[in-house]
Amino acid sequence: MKNSLTLIRTICLGAIGYFLLILLFACSAHRGSRIAPPVTDIDIPFQKHRFQADSGMQIRLSSGTQIRIEPGSLVDAKGNLVRGEVEFRVREFHSTNDMLRSGIPLNTQRNGSDRLQSAGMIEMRAFANDQVLEVAEGKTIGVDLAGYRNSSGYDLWYMEGDDNWKVRGNYRSDSNRYKIEAIRTLSDSLKKPRSPQEEEDRTFELVGNITEIPYLKPYAGMKWRLDDSEKIEVLGIQGRVHWENVRINKVKNRQQVYALTFTQFDRGEGSPESGIQKTILASPMTTRGDMKKRMAIYEKEVAEVERRERERQEALALAKREADLVQSFRADRMGIWNVDRFQKMEDCVPVYVRFDFEKSIKSGDRPIRLFALYDGDNSVMEYAPSDWKAVYLQKGKSMRLIALLPNDQLALVDNEKIQPVLEQGKTEVSFETKRFSAKEFLKMTTP
């Protein structure tokens, strides 16, 4: 009986141990996302674009990023080809401020020590009928990701399961040709039209004896404007000749444009002015009322030119704000893509850091989140309170420390306080911080 009892206990203990093993394995395999924005209110928002799955989509973002989704490229969770309306969401991260706000980690694995520095990161998601969509097998999304820094020596990374970074695919870096061409074509200001009141030099009047030339009676007192196709010097030359006849004919297919043909009869006197004929193009300017109409048209033309000029200047300003580079790749799945390389730590020194806010922290407060923003390398690293004994400060490159306090205030240690610590060779330091709210931080960091 004793032996059988022992055997039963052994079986029970073994079963419990096996159960615990399964439970622990399940917990380790089902880890949650590491993406944790410090403050929800300052998280980078998604831009949303709707399109028809059967038609595809091509969009250009203000940074210069372009995204192309071909028709029939998206499927639902069951692998069925999506039809109808799709909501595409996208957001970009190009600076340490962007990365801090998003809470996307830049160490390669959970609790990993390998840190990445970014030359541009993008997150893409798609939805239809409240379902998460994916890229169909064998299909890809074309991405030209804006690049604000030289990415030579970088790789294309993808965040697997919102948890671990892995190298995936290749990219090609090139100049942002759209920006170059846009600036070239938008650089010249538009010319305003000439005012009718400023065109007196192009106006003239036919003066003659109405009795001898009665067909000129309808044009008596009428002013004419020389056509733009004529050189203004013609009025000086023609005006000095004593013309004996003028013929006025409407020019076909040209509104209010007439051909005025002047004739000097051949009197056989050998005069150079004898027997000549000249034709000029002109438009009648009948009365003051006509000038008023012309001025009204002119003012409309000016308003239109000014509107187009404002649009030109706005488009030029937008083009100049675009990145100088684009990094092109094919994305075979939705999620977060990053042009990265490992951060070189040779110029980083581990320093034991303390802060002025630690004295006011209560035992029940949530843990302080501390971020090191390596602005010079475009990288962000989060340090748990247990790691503050060895926070890596970077010498000779711009960086900041930002802590998230329990009341959602942010505490800043700027580069001007960090670099002297490194120059003096200190390995332990207490920093005084600048405090500001999340909204103030957003104003400070949003262009």
Beta strands, then each sheet from edge to edge (+ up, - down):
strand 1: 47-52
strand 2: 57-60
strand 3: 66-69
strand 4: 74-75
strand 5: 85-93
strand 6: 116-128
strand 7: 131-132
strand 8: 134-135
strand 9: 141-147
strand 10: 155-160
strand 11: 164-167
strand 12: 172-175
strand 13: 203-205
strand 14: 223-226
strand 15: 245-250
strand 16: 258-263
strand 17: 277-285
strand 18: 325-331
strand 19: 335-342
strand 20: 348-355
strand 21: 369-374
strand 22: 379-383
strand 23: 391-394
strand 24: 400-404
strand 25: 410-413
strand 26: 428-431
strand 27: 434-436
sheet 1: 1+ 5- 6+ 7-
sheet 2: 1+ 5- 6+ 19- 10+ 11-
sheet 3: 2+ 3- 9+ 18- 12+
sheet 4: 4+ 8-
sheet 5: 13+ 14- 17+ 16- 15+
sheet 6: 23+ 20- 26-
sheet 7: 22+ 21- 24+ 25- 27+
end
